[in-house]
Amino acid sequence: MVTAAALIMAAVFASFLFTTEPITKAIGFSFSAGVLIDAFVVRLTLVPAAMAIIGAKIWHHPRWYDRYIPDPDIEGEKLDLRLTERETVQVTDHERR
């Protein structure tokens, strides 16, 4: 997605090179080069490399911030854990009787 969007934007900005005004040509060239450098060098090379070097610490946030961040249970793992805990409590209660 990033690559396709960058190529489209670069093509649009590069089309400004076909005008007769030198300022518009310079702006089109600089925007096109900037978009390509941002997309290919920064977003597809430097950011993933930095994330790989930093590792799991990149997702760290302070404990006090936990109350502001929702904790969605998308896969239902917490629900499964609660249900299995409830079943084990019911089985142990039933065995005690």
N, C-alpha and C positions, 0 to 999 in steps of 0.2 A: 504494500500500500504506500509506504513512504517513497519507494523508488518510482512508482508510477506517478504519484502526485508531483514529485520533484521534476521528473522528466516533462510533464505537462507544463508546469510553471516555467521551467527553463525554456521550453519551446515558445511559450507566449512571450517571455521577456526577450528571447533571441529574435523574435519577429520585429522588435523595435530597431534592430540593426539595419533594416531595409528602408528606413526613413531618410530624409535628406538632412535633417537637423543633427549636428554633431553632439549636442547635449543629450538629445533623446537616444542617440546611438550609445553614448557612454553610459547612460542610466540603464539601458537595456542590457548591455554587456555586463555591467557590474552586478545587476540583479540576477541575471542568468548564472554567472559564475558563483555568486554568493549562495544561491539556492542549491547548485550542484555540490559545492564544497560542504555546505551544511548537511545535505542529505547523505552523501556518500562518505565523507570523511568523519564528520562528527557523529551523526545518528547511526550509521551502519558500521563504524569502526571504533571510534573512541569510547562511546558510551557503553557498548557491550564489553569492550576490553576492561574498562574501569569497573563495571559490575562484576566481571569474572575475578578481577584482582581483589576487590573488596569482599566479595562472597556474601555470606548470610548477614553480615553486619549492616549491609545496605538497607535491610528491611527493619532495622531496630528503631524503636521509638520508646520514650520513657514510660515508666509504669503509670505515672500520674495522667498520661495522655490516653490511657486505655478507656477511661470512661467517656471520652469524646468520640472514639472510633467504634463504629458498630462491628459486631463479630458475627457475620452471617454464617450459618451452617448450611452451605450450599449442597454438600454431598450427603448430609444427614448423619454424619458420624457421631455428633453429640446426642442426637435422638436415639441412635442405635445403642450407644453406651448407656443412656438412661433406661432404655427398655430392658437391656440385659441385666442391669443392676436391679431393676424392679423384679425381674423374673427370679434372680438368685435370692432376693429377699423373700419373695413369696415361697420359694422352694424350701428355704431354711426355716421359715415360719411354719410351713406345713409339716416338715420333718420333726419339729419340736413338739407338735401336738400329738 
